């Protein structure tokens, strides 16, 4: 993502030396980033780290594993 001298301290494009085209390009890039983030959030993937484990796994995979193990114990 380009900064284009558009610092967070100075969000007002009037305070910078950017052209209208540069500001629009930056705004469109930011919109695209936000669209991608919204799409990613539409299908969240909650992660779980088992005690003693070093890696995370999807919570759905964890519950599937627990269910399978419970079914085996019940037999």
Beta strands, then each sheet from edge to edge (+ up, - down):
strand 1: 47-48
strand 2: 57-58
sheet 1: 1+ 2-
end
